[in-house]
Amino acid sequence: MLSVRYAPAIESDLVEAALRYNSRQPGLGLRLLEDFRRTAERIAAFGQVHRQVIADYRRFHFTDFPYTIYFVVHGSVATVYLVIDATRDPALILHMLRARRSAS
């Protein structure tokens, strides 16, 4: 099992997404956060078996929302660098991943 760590910007990713969904329907933001928690648990359990999709980044998709978590595995630690709407432009995702990794 992997230990999961989070880059500092992950909190703002989650707050922004939860607020957006809560504005659509009260309580929906909390459901998104619960989906994130379950997805992070899947990363801890199975993250090392997922293939790398961008350089050394791996990804897991949320179950109930169109969001993706991008993370890197080093030894027994998975570091989450980005939580983003899966429909976003791949070039933007790559840019954000590079910026966040260099800031860590």
Secondary structure, DSSP 8 states (H G I E B T S, - for coil): --EEEE-TTHHHHHHHHHHHHHHHSTTHHHHHHHHHHHHHHHHHHHGGGS--SBTTBEEEE-SSSSEEEEEEEETTEEEEEEEEETTS-HHHHHHHHHHHHHH-
